[in-house]
Amino acid sequence: MPWLILAWASLFLGMLGAFFPVLPTVPFLLVAAWAASRGSPRLHRWLYRHRTFGPTLKAWHDHKAVPRYAKRLTPLLLLGSLAIMFLVGANLWVVGTCAVIFVGVTAYLWSRPDA
């Protein structure tokens, strides 16, 4: 039951991420697929057969590949997040730490093959 709850919660957050750029969609979908494989074979099959989610999940599962559009969009969204943090007056240490993490995330994504 905990795996099923984690899978549905992650799927919900992933779907929210499709509409709110602050939430990352794909990591939540990956967690949902992983948890569903342990808690609900039916949900797991549905995710992998889904016309929108399926290709991304299969590409990651089979080749650890990331779609090119995600590689291009991610740095822009991360820069936007940094700009918002800066404009709302977040502590500069927080902004700087996030910037370092964001550079690492972007570098990791670009090191993956294209899906």
Summary of the structure (lengths in Angstrom):
residues: 115
radius of gyration: 15.6
end to end distance: 32.3
largest distance: 45.9
contacts: 319
relative contact order: 0.12
helix: 79%
strand: 2%
